Amino acid sequence: MTRMSNEPLKVIEAYTYFWADYEFNDLTWNQSYAEGKATIAEIIGHLMNWDHYLISNVVRAVKAGKGIEFPDFDSHNKLGYEYVKNKTKNQIVNEFKETRIQLHSLLIENLEIVNRHTTANGVSNCPNTGTPYSLLYIIQEFIEHDEHHKKQIESVNTNE
């Protein structure tokens, strides 16, 4: 039996707990980071919607040996924005954290597939890096996605 390196676990843990201790500011929760852009609440709804997509579609596809098919980003993001419209900050943050834990459990249960080569929308390698796609690589891209949005959120909090 071959031993898997600790890298997959480290990546999964980093993604799962990226927002775990983040304190979302009540005063800026419904503010956008720029004119006409998403509010902090909508950003978190958007991130949660992608986590739901990973849970319901991406892991299942890789496990079945199929390629990953991502939806149109703009329409998928709008679903996340809409989802949070009538929810409180606590409801959204709690559901977001619970969704990350659910995704963590699913990834740990399927650890044997995280390095399996796959495609994303029919493409075998990332066009930016040339790295072959795998579930682990997708999770690493989602960490970068979280970092991008964290900077946006922090820009609002520093300008309050």
KAZITA-V646540 format. One record per helix or strand of 2 or more residues. SS is the DSSP state (alpha for helix, beta for strand). FROM is the first residue (numbers start at 1). TO is the last residue. Records with the same first field share a line. If there is no record, write none. Layout:
SS=FROM-TO, FROM-TO
This chain:
alpha=7-16, 40-63, 73-83, 89-109, 111-113, 135-158
